[in-house]
Amino acid sequence: MPLFSQERGNNDEHGYLPYIQEFTVGQNGDGGEDTYYPVRVSMQNRENQGRIDFMQVFRRYSDSGPSVHGDHKAGLCTYFHGYDGGWDGGPQRWYLSEHFDSYRRTLGASEIWSGSNDDPVIHLRGGGYFYEMRMSCPFSVTIYLQETLIYRHNPTGREWYAVPRTLSEISSVANTGTAFGSLYSAAQLSGSQRTT
């Protein structure tokens, strides 16, 4: 791209985030417009467990979303960076470096789970909201629209569940700091996971 160009090409602007996935959380009219659903991001670079990766979650305020939210639904721009450890004893860091919402809050929380299930998980508003995710490494996205068993530790039998949370249950916009831990003020909740 020329140094003084008035235009910004998509490839130039996001050169370090070449992997893109677009998805919708829930459906318009399903009643989920005030619920935040766990979105699990599985990075496909376990052999590089010490490498810092970058992620952006984005939506324009006019992108598709619940019809009950009118024309100006909600905008979101976030940037994360960090690494997921890759194994039980590996170090985990996942930082939120930028976060902007407009009209409505769309990012409810974010974290990295502990143990062998150490993918980053973000809670995004449902009801048919459209999102675009870009990353510096290949990845896949899994959206949990209902409470779902994610991981069972053998031989202890301890279980981790992804649990959607209502607007009133989300207590912070997003955690920041060296590592994500407990996301909610209620003592019985441990992030988006429910353990047994």
C-alpha positions as CSV (number, residue, x, y, z in Angstrom):
1,M,0.0,0.0,0.0
2,P,1.4,3.4,-0.9
3,L,2.5,5.5,2.1
4,F,0.2,8.4,1.5
5,S,-2.8,6.5,0.1
6,Q,-6.3,7.6,1.1
7,E,-7.5,4.0,0.9
8,R,-6.9,1.1,3.2
9,G,-6.9,-2.3,1.7
10,N,-8.3,-5.2,3.7
11,N,-5.2,-7.3,3.2
12,D,-2.9,-4.5,4.2
13,E,-5.0,-3.4,7.2
14,H,-5.3,-6.9,8.7
15,G,-2.1,-8.5,7.5
16,Y,-1.3,-10.1,10.8
17,L,-4.9,-11.4,11.2
18,P,-5.4,-13.4,8.0
19,Y,-7.8,-16.0,9.3
20,I,-11.4,-14.9,9.3
21,Q,-14.7,-16.5,10.4
22,E,-18.1,-14.9,10.4
23,F,-20.9,-16.3,12.6
24,T,-24.3,-15.5,14.1
25,V,-25.1,-16.2,17.8
26,G,-28.6,-17.5,18.0
27,Q,-31.5,-16.4,15.8
28,N,-33.6,-13.3,15.5
29,G,-36.7,-13.8,17.6
30,D,-35.4,-16.6,19.8
31,G,-35.5,-14.5,22.9
32,G,-31.7,-14.6,23.4
33,E,-31.1,-10.9,22.8
34,D,-30.4,-10.4,26.5
35,T,-28.3,-13.6,27.0
36,Y,-24.5,-14.0,26.5
37,Y,-23.5,-17.3,25.1
38,P,-20.1,-19.0,25.5
39,V,-18.1,-19.0,22.2
40,R,-15.1,-21.3,22.4
41,V,-12.1,-20.4,20.2
42,S,-10.0,-23.5,19.4
43,M,-6.6,-22.3,18.0
44,Q,-5.0,-24.8,15.6
45,N,-1.4,-24.2,16.7
46,R,-0.8,-26.4,19.7
47,E,2.8,-27.1,18.6
48,N,3.4,-23.4,19.2
49,Q,2.1,-23.2,22.7
50,G,4.4,-20.4,23.7
51,R,3.6,-18.2,20.7
52,I,1.5,-15.0,21.3
53,D,-1.5,-14.9,19.0
54,F,-3.9,-12.1,18.3
55,M,-7.7,-12.0,17.9
56,Q,-10.2,-9.4,16.9
57,V,-14.0,-9.7,17.4
58,F,-15.9,-7.0,15.5
59,R,-19.4,-6.0,14.4
60,R,-20.8,-2.8,12.8
61,Y,-23.7,-1.3,14.7
62,S,-25.9,-1.9,11.7
63,D,-25.0,-5.6,11.2
64,S,-27.8,-8.1,11.6
65,G,-29.2,-8.6,15.0
66,P,-32.4,-8.9,17.0
67,S,-35.2,-6.9,15.3
68,V,-36.4,-5.7,18.7
69,H,-33.2,-3.6,18.9
70,G,-34.1,-1.4,15.9
71,D,-31.7,-0.2,13.2
72,H,-28.9,0.8,15.6
73,K,-28.4,-2.6,17.1
74,A,-24.8,-2.7,18.6
75,G,-21.3,-2.2,17.5
76,L,-18.3,-4.0,18.9
77,C,-14.5,-3.8,18.4
78,T,-12.1,-5.8,20.6
79,Y,-8.5,-6.9,20.4
80,F,-7.1,-9.8,22.4
81,H,-3.6,-11.2,22.6
82,G,-1.9,-14.0,24.5
83,Y,-1.4,-17.7,24.5
84,D,-3.4,-20.6,25.8
85,G,-0.7,-22.8,27.3
86,G,-1.5,-26.0,25.3
87,W,-1.4,-28.4,28.3
88,D,-2.4,-28.6,32.0
89,G,0.8,-27.1,33.3
90,G,1.5,-24.6,30.5
91,P,1.3,-20.9,31.3
92,Q,-1.8,-19.1,30.1
93,R,-2.2,-15.4,29.3
94,W,-5.1,-13.8,27.5
95,Y,-5.2,-10.0,27.5
96,L,-8.0,-7.7,26.3
97,S,-6.2,-4.7,24.9
98,E,-9.1,-2.8,23.2
99,H,-12.8,-2.9,23.8
100,F,-15.5,-0.6,22.4
101,D,-19.2,-1.2,22.4
102,S,-21.8,1.1,20.9
103,Y,-25.5,1.3,21.7
104,R,-25.6,-2.1,23.5
105,R,-23.1,-4.3,25.3
106,T,-22.2,-7.3,23.1
107,L,-19.1,-8.7,24.9
108,G,-20.1,-10.1,28.3
109,A,-16.9,-11.7,29.5
110,S,-13.8,-13.6,28.4
111,E,-11.5,-16.1,30.0
112,I,-9.2,-19.1,29.5
113,W,-10.4,-22.2,31.2
114,S,-8.1,-24.3,33.4
115,G,-6.9,-27.8,33.0
116,S,-6.9,-29.6,29.6
117,N,-9.7,-27.6,28.3
118,D,-7.7,-24.4,27.9
119,D,-9.3,-22.7,24.9
120,P,-10.2,-19.0,25.2
121,V,-13.9,-18.5,25.7
122,I,-15.8,-15.3,25.2
123,H,-19.4,-14.6,26.0
124,L,-21.2,-12.8,23.1
125,R,-24.8,-11.4,23.0
126,G,-27.3,-13.6,21.2
127,G,-30.6,-13.2,19.6
128,G,-29.2,-13.2,16.1
129,Y,-26.2,-10.9,16.5
130,F,-23.7,-11.3,13.6
131,Y,-20.0,-11.2,14.5
132,E,-16.7,-11.3,12.6
133,M,-13.6,-12.9,14.2
134,R,-10.1,-12.5,12.8
135,M,-7.0,-14.3,14.2
136,S,-3.3,-14.6,13.6
137,C,-3.5,-18.4,13.5
138,P,-6.0,-21.0,12.1
139,F,-9.0,-21.5,14.4
140,S,-12.5,-22.8,14.8
141,V,-15.5,-21.5,16.8
142,T,-18.0,-23.4,18.8
143,I,-21.1,-21.6,20.1
144,Y,-23.0,-23.1,23.1
145,L,-26.6,-22.1,23.1
146,Q,-27.5,-24.3,26.1
147,E,-25.6,-25.6,29.1
148,T,-23.2,-28.2,27.6
149,L,-20.6,-30.6,29.1
150,I,-17.3,-29.6,27.7
151,Y,-14.7,-31.7,29.5
152,R,-14.6,-34.6,32.0
153,H,-11.4,-35.2,33.9
154,N,-10.5,-38.8,34.4
155,P,-10.0,-40.4,36.9
156,T,-11.5,-37.7,39.2
157,G,-14.7,-37.4,37.3
158,R,-14.7,-33.6,37.6
159,E,-16.8,-32.0,34.8
160,W,-16.7,-28.6,33.1
161,Y,-19.9,-27.0,31.5
162,A,-20.3,-24.1,29.2
163,V,-23.2,-22.1,30.6
164,P,-25.1,-19.2,28.9
165,R,-25.6,-16.2,31.2
166,T,-28.3,-13.6,31.2
167,L,-27.6,-9.9,31.1
168,S,-28.1,-9.7,34.9
169,E,-25.7,-12.5,35.6
170,I,-22.8,-10.9,33.7
171,S,-21.0,-8.8,36.3
172,S,-18.1,-7.3,34.3
173,V,-17.6,-6.1,30.8
174,A,-14.4,-8.2,30.5
175,N,-11.6,-9.2,32.7
176,T,-8.2,-7.6,32.1
177,G,-4.8,-8.3,33.7
178,T,-2.4,-11.1,33.6
179,A,-4.9,-14.0,33.3
180,F,-8.6,-14.4,33.3
181,G,-10.1,-16.2,36.3
182,S,-13.5,-15.8,38.0
183,L,-15.7,-13.6,35.8
184,Y,-18.8,-13.3,38.0
185,S,-19.3,-11.8,41.5
186,A,-21.4,-14.8,42.7
187,A,-19.2,-17.1,44.6
188,Q,-20.8,-20.3,43.2
189,L,-19.8,-19.4,39.6
190,S,-16.4,-20.0,38.2
191,G,-16.2,-18.0,35.0
192,S,-18.5,-19.3,32.3
193,Q,-17.9,-22.9,33.5
194,R,-19.9,-24.8,36.0
195,T,-17.9,-27.6,37.6
196,T,-19.0,-30.6,39.5
